[in-house]
Amino acid sequence: MLAEPATAPAPPTPHTYWWKLLPALLLLAALTRIPSFRHPLWNPDEGFLAVQAGRLAAGGVLYDTVVDRKPPLVPWLYQAALGLFGDRSLLPLKVLAILALFATAALLASLARRRWGDRAGAVAGTAFLLVSVGLHPEDTQAASFGLFTLPFTALAVWCADRRLWVWAGAATAGAFLAKQTGGAVLLPVLWLAWGASRRARALTRALAGFVVPVAAVALLTGPSRFLFWVVTGSGSYADLTGSGLHALGRGLGNAGILAAACLGLLVPLVRRWRAPGADLWLWLAASAVAVMTGFHFFGHYYLQLMPPLALLGTAALRTLPRRWTTGALTALACACAAFLAWGLLAPRPELAHAQRLADAVRSRTSAADPVLIWGMHPETYWLADRAPASRYLTAGLLTNFSGGRDGSLVGERYGVEGSWPVLRRELAERRPPLIVDDSRGKPYGPDRMPTLRSILAEEYVRVATVDGAVLYARAR
């Protein structure tokens, strides 16, 4: 009897494909976030957002009695999550961060599968998650503005790829409202709209989809306040004067760390740099410009580069022998393991300092007492469970100090316009029983701030020190 001819296995149906891939991506996203659960929070941005959410929940008004230079979407997300699940733990935000990475990976997988097939979809989603930890743990493990921007940027390109122009514009608006530089994804969206058969209609719909949500949020928060805090009020913050070498060193250092994490993608990409996808190269270029905006080069700025890099690397790998894909994913997995170990094992001295300082603040005040912490670690308010005495949660807003700069443009005259009269009024209306100078030798210390120095000299006495931070109690 003749044997029946062998038949090729049937290709997986879309339903089967996604039921296999999505759980794997969700599990991998959770694994890459394991270090995030080791500490209560990871950086001052998380602390800022937690305190901000508490003030909003207590009746604060965004861009008025609660201020920051960031758009409102992530503060609102923190407010909603902490309002639902309690404000003494960031666990809900850590879970949302996993879901944000998972959503980004799924959208990238869908993009790659539509363009290059099933295997490319799995590679793109997996590669993105493996490189998502490829920076300092404080930048990748925090539930930050940059992280929550990623699913919106991926969604914007996903919608544009399917000619869903209004939704592509709306997703771009979401990216911008999560972090201003997230709006850079508008460039590849408009590029794809320009190539549409009905160009004018596509461009109009994409731009309308972007403008309408942004305008609605501006009206909701107050157009002039929104414009100032989100767009125009950061001139001194973006000034590079006197800090060029400092900024250059930070930028090159973080770029080197990311390159090491992405080596498995960069090698094939260099070999096949003509891989298809002009819109993806434009997405990468726009994201690179976003990283450079403001010349601070903080590590979390580089998160925006990861989605287009994952797709471009996948495009390059599909033109090479299959062993290249195996080698690339192996290299990415090894790098991912190293970064996860870094996140699990590295000490967090600044967090330990903030916790000790919070204990001291809590022991010297009652739950109803507002306090002023003069420093760059707003998480101390949250750890101490004390309300801030001012809408300005860091000294940076009042002095223009930033970790991405040296001290050349730091002082009262470089702070946010009009901030010092507001601070004086706030402290005059209700003097906090405790002021903490947490400058610890930085160029924004009270000795260089005449207004704060006079307030301390006239009404406060030094009562304690904690790791170099000085506590001042109000004189009775």
PAFI-910135 format. One line per 5 residues: their letters; for each residue x, y, z negated of C-alpha. Coordinates in steps of 0.1 Angstrom, whole numbers. Last residue first. Layout:
REM residues N
A> X Y Z ~ ...
REM end
This chain:
REM residues 476
RARAY> 68 792 -697 ~ 96 790 -671 ~ 86 769 -641 ~ 107 738 -639 ~ 136 735 -614
LVAGD> 149 701 -603 ~ 183 699 -586 ~ 191 672 -560 ~ 227 659 -563 ~ 217 623 -570
VTAVR> 190 634 -594 ~ 196 667 -613 ~ 176 681 -643 ~ 161 711 -659 ~ 171 743 -640
VYEEA> 149 772 -650 ~ 123 789 -629 ~ 105 823 -626 ~ 129 850 -616 ~ 160 831 -603
LISRL> 140 804 -585 ~ 118 830 -567 ~ 148 851 -559 ~ 167 822 -543 ~ 136 812 -523
TPMRD> 134 846 -507 ~ 172 850 -503 ~ 177 817 -485 ~ 215 810 -483 ~ 219 801 -520
PGYPK> 186 782 -517 ~ 204 755 -495 ~ 196 754 -458 ~ 232 748 -448 ~ 233 713 -465
GRSDD> 251 710 -498 ~ 225 687 -514 ~ 194 704 -499 ~ 171 686 -523 ~ 162 716 -543
VILPP> 131 705 -562 ~ 105 730 -574 ~ 83 721 -603 ~ 53 737 -620 ~ 41 750 -586
RREAL> 31 786 -586 ~ -4 789 -572 ~ -14 821 -554 ~ 21 834 -554 ~ 36 802 -540
ERRLV> 12 802 -511 ~ 17 839 -504 ~ 55 836 -504 ~ 52 806 -480 ~ 30 825 -456
PWSGE> 54 855 -456 ~ 82 830 -449 ~ 64 812 -420 ~ 57 842 -398 ~ 76 828 -368
VGYRE> 89 793 -375 ~ 124 796 -391 ~ 154 813 -375 ~ 152 845 -396 ~ 152 825 -428
GVLSG> 184 807 -420 ~ 199 780 -398 ~ 213 787 -363 ~ 250 777 -368 ~ 243 749 -393
DRGGS> 250 719 -371 ~ 221 704 -351 ~ 203 672 -344 ~ 196 666 -381 ~ 175 698 -380
FNTLL> 176 731 -398 ~ 154 757 -382 ~ 150 775 -416 ~ 113 775 -425 ~ 102 745 -404
GATLY> 133 726 -413 ~ 127 731 -450 ~ 102 704 -448 ~ 65 700 -456 ~ 55 735 -446
RSAPA> 18 737 -457 ~ 30 746 -491 ~ 27 733 -527 ~ 28 697 -516 ~ 5 673 -533
RDALW> 20 646 -555 ~ 19 608 -551 ~ 56 606 -559 ~ 63 583 -529 ~ 41 605 -507
YTEPH> 58 638 -518 ~ 92 622 -514 ~ 83 611 -479 ~ 87 648 -470 ~ 125 642 -467
MGWIL> 141 673 -451 ~ 145 694 -483 ~ 130 719 -506 ~ 104 698 -524 ~ 76 721 -537
VPDAA> 52 706 -562 ~ 15 706 -566 ~ 2 694 -600 ~ -30 674 -602 ~ -13 640 -608
STRSR> 7 655 -637 ~ 43 665 -634 ~ 77 657 -650 ~ 76 619 -647 ~ 63 620 -612
VADAL> 90 643 -600 ~ 117 620 -615 ~ 102 589 -599 ~ 100 607 -566 ~ 137 616 -568
RQAHA> 146 579 -574 ~ 124 569 -544 ~ 138 596 -522 ~ 174 585 -531 ~ 166 549 -523
LEPRP> 151 560 -490 ~ 183 579 -482 ~ 205 550 -491 ~ 187 525 -468 ~ 210 494 -467
ALLGW> 213 474 -435 ~ 202 437 -438 ~ 168 434 -422 ~ 171 461 -396 ~ 206 450 -386
ALFAA> 195 414 -384 ~ 167 425 -360 ~ 192 444 -339 ~ 214 413 -336 ~ 184 391 -327
CACAL> 173 415 -300 ~ 208 415 -285 ~ 208 377 -284 ~ 173 377 -269 ~ 183 403 -242
ATLAG> 213 382 -232 ~ 192 351 -230 ~ 165 370 -210 ~ 192 381 -185 ~ 209 347 -182
TTWRR> 176 330 -175 ~ 166 356 -150 ~ 200 354 -133 ~ 197 316 -131 ~ 166 322 -109
PLTRL> 188 335 -80 ~ 185 373 -74 ~ 158 394 -57 ~ 133 388 -86 ~ 159 400 -111
AATGL> 160 435 -96 ~ 123 440 -99 ~ 124 428 -134 ~ 151 452 -143 ~ 131 480 -128
LALPP> 100 470 -148 ~ 119 467 -181 ~ 137 500 -175 ~ 104 517 -168 ~ 90 506 -201
MLQLY> 122 512 -222 ~ 131 548 -213 ~ 103 563 -235 ~ 119 547 -266 ~ 149 570 -261
YHGFF> 134 598 -281 ~ 134 575 -311 ~ 172 578 -312 ~ 173 616 -317 ~ 188 633 -287
HFGTM> 183 669 -300 ~ 188 687 -268 ~ 152 702 -268 ~ 142 681 -238 ~ 170 655 -231
VAVAS> 149 625 -238 ~ 121 640 -216 ~ 145 644 -187 ~ 153 607 -191 ~ 116 599 -191
AALWL> 111 618 -159 ~ 141 599 -143 ~ 127 565 -155 ~ 92 573 -141 ~ 107 585 -109
WLDAG> 127 552 -106 ~ 94 534 -113 ~ 75 554 -87 ~ 102 546 -61 ~ 95 509 -68
PARWR> 114 484 -47 ~ 149 472 -58 ~ 176 493 -43 ~ 197 491 -75 ~ 202 454 -70
RVLPV> 236 448 -86 ~ 233 477 -109 ~ 198 465 -119 ~ 211 430 -124 ~ 237 443 -149
LLGLC> 213 468 -165 ~ 186 443 -175 ~ 207 419 -196 ~ 226 449 -208 ~ 195 465 -223
AAALI> 205 463 -260 ~ 240 475 -252 ~ 227 503 -230 ~ 204 514 -259 ~ 233 517 -283
GANGL> 254 535 -257 ~ 226 560 -250 ~ 223 566 -288 ~ 260 574 -290 ~ 260 595 -259
GRGLA> 232 617 -271 ~ 245 621 -306 ~ 279 631 -294 ~ 265 655 -269 ~ 242 671 -295
HLGSG> 272 677 -319 ~ 294 689 -291 ~ 268 714 -280 ~ 258 727 -314 ~ 268 763 -314
TLDAY> 239 775 -293 ~ 216 745 -283 ~ 183 763 -288 ~ 154 738 -288 ~ 144 745 -325
SGSGT> 148 782 -319 ~ 122 782 -292 ~ 97 758 -309 ~ 65 778 -312 ~ 54 777 -275
VVWFL> 40 743 -268 ~ 25 722 -296 ~ 25 746 -326 ~ 18 778 -306 ~ -6 765 -280
FRSPG> -26 745 -306 ~ -29 775 -329 ~ -40 797 -300 ~ -65 772 -287 ~ -80 762 -321
TLLAV> -80 725 -331 ~ -111 715 -313 ~ -106 738 -283 ~ -70 725 -279 ~ -83 689 -281
AAVPV> -109 696 -254 ~ -83 713 -232 ~ -60 683 -235 ~ -88 660 -227 ~ -99 680 -196
VFGAL> -64 687 -182 ~ -52 651 -177 ~ -82 636 -160 ~ -86 668 -140 ~ -50 664 -128
ARTLA> -56 628 -118 ~ -89 637 -101 ~ -74 666 -81 ~ -44 646 -70 ~ -65 617 -58
RARRS> -90 639 -40 ~ -62 658 -22 ~ -44 626 -12 ~ -72 606 2 ~ -50 578 16
AGWAL> -29 578 -16 ~ 8 586 -15 ~ 4 618 -33 ~ -16 600 -60 ~ 14 577 -65
WLVPL> 37 606 -69 ~ 12 623 -92 ~ 12 594 -116 ~ 50 591 -113 ~ 53 628 -125
LVAGG> 25 626 -151 ~ 46 602 -171 ~ 65 632 -184 ~ 35 640 -206 ~ 50 617 -232
TQKAL> 74 646 -239 ~ 47 663 -259 ~ 41 634 -282 ~ 8 617 -290 ~ -13 643 -272
FAGAT> 10 641 -242 ~ 6 603 -240 ~ -31 606 -244 ~ -32 632 -216 ~ -13 608 -194
AAGAW> -39 582 -202 ~ -66 607 -191 ~ -47 614 -159 ~ -45 577 -151 ~ -82 573 -160
VWLRR> -91 600 -135 ~ -69 585 -108 ~ -80 549 -110 ~ -60 541 -78 ~ -49 507 -92
DACWV> -12 517 -95 ~ -24 549 -110 ~ -42 530 -137 ~ -12 509 -146 ~ 10 540 -145
ALATF> -11 558 -170 ~ -16 527 -191 ~ 22 523 -195 ~ 25 559 -206 ~ -4 555 -230
PLTFL> 10 523 -245 ~ 43 540 -251 ~ 32 572 -269 ~ 25 553 -302 ~ 62 544 -304
GFSAA> 74 579 -298 ~ 52 595 -325 ~ 64 569 -351 ~ 54 537 -368 ~ 90 532 -378
QTDEP> 109 501 -368 ~ 125 514 -336 ~ 141 547 -347 ~ 150 538 -383 ~ 163 505 -370
HLGVS> 189 522 -348 ~ 181 514 -312 ~ 174 483 -292 ~ 143 470 -310 ~ 120 475 -280
VLLFA> 146 457 -258 ~ 131 422 -265 ~ 96 435 -262 ~ 102 450 -228 ~ 120 419 -215
TGAVA> 90 397 -225 ~ 64 418 -208 ~ 86 422 -176 ~ 96 385 -175 ~ 60 372 -179
GARDG> 48 395 -151 ~ 77 386 -128 ~ 68 350 -131 ~ 32 356 -121 ~ 39 376 -90
WRRRA> 57 407 -77 ~ 35 437 -75 ~ 3 426 -94 ~ 24 405 -118 ~ 48 434 -126
LSALL> 19 458 -134 ~ 1 432 -155 ~ 32 424 -174 ~ 38 461 -180 ~ 2 464 -193
AATAF> 7 434 -216 ~ 40 447 -229 ~ 25 481 -237 ~ -5 466 -254 ~ 18 444 -275
LALIA> 39 473 -285 ~ 9 493 -296 ~ -6 462 -314 ~ 26 458 -334 ~ 26 495 -343
LVKLP> -10 492 -354 ~ 1 465 -379 ~ 28 488 -393 ~ 2 516 -394 ~ -21 494 -416
LLSRD> 8 486 -439 ~ 16 522 -445 ~ 7 518 -482 ~ -6 543 -508 ~ -33 559 -486
GFLGL> -60 533 -487 ~ -74 511 -459 ~ -100 532 -441 ~ -86 567 -449 ~ -51 555 -444
AAQYL> -60 543 -409 ~ -81 573 -400 ~ -56 599 -413 ~ -26 581 -397 ~ -44 580 -363
WPVLP> -53 617 -367 ~ -17 626 -374 ~ -8 605 -343 ~ -32 623 -320 ~ -26 659 -331
PKRDV> 3 671 -310 ~ 37 678 -328 ~ 53 709 -341 ~ 38 705 -375 ~ 12 722 -397
VTDYL> -15 715 -423 ~ -32 746 -437 ~ -35 760 -402 ~ -22 738 -374 ~ -46 710 -386
VGGAA> -70 721 -413 ~ -68 705 -447 ~ -99 691 -463 ~ -84 665 -486 ~ -83 639 -457
LRGAQ> -62 664 -438 ~ -38 668 -467 ~ -34 630 -470 ~ -28 626 -433 ~ -1 652 -434
VALFG> 16 634 -463 ~ 16 601 -444 ~ 27 618 -412 ~ 56 636 -428 ~ 67 603 -446
EDPNW> 65 585 -413 ~ 86 612 -396 ~ 110 612 -426 ~ 122 576 -417 ~ 115 540 -424
LPHRF> 86 535 -448 ~ 76 512 -475 ~ 106 490 -466 ~ 109 453 -455 ~ 77 453 -434
SPIRT> 93 471 -405 ~ 120 444 -404 ~ 94 419 -390 ~ 85 442 -361 ~ 103 422 -333
LAALL> 85 390 -346 ~ 51 407 -343 ~ 57 417 -307 ~ 69 382 -299 ~ 37 367 -313
LLAPL> 16 392 -293 ~ 36 384 -262 ~ 31 347 -266 ~ -6 351 -273 ~ -9 372 -241
LKWWY> 10 348 -218 ~ -10 316 -221 ~ -46 330 -221 ~ -34 355 -194 ~ -23 328 -170
THPTP> -53 305 -176 ~ -78 333 -168 ~ -57 345 -138 ~ -58 309 -124 ~ -26 290 -125
PAPAT> -13 278 -91 ~ -24 243 -83 ~ 3 217 -87 ~ 19 207 -54 ~ 6 174 -40
APEAL> 26 142 -36 ~ 15 120 -7 ~ -4 89 -18 ~ 18 58 -19 ~ 13 34 9
M> 0 0 0
REM end
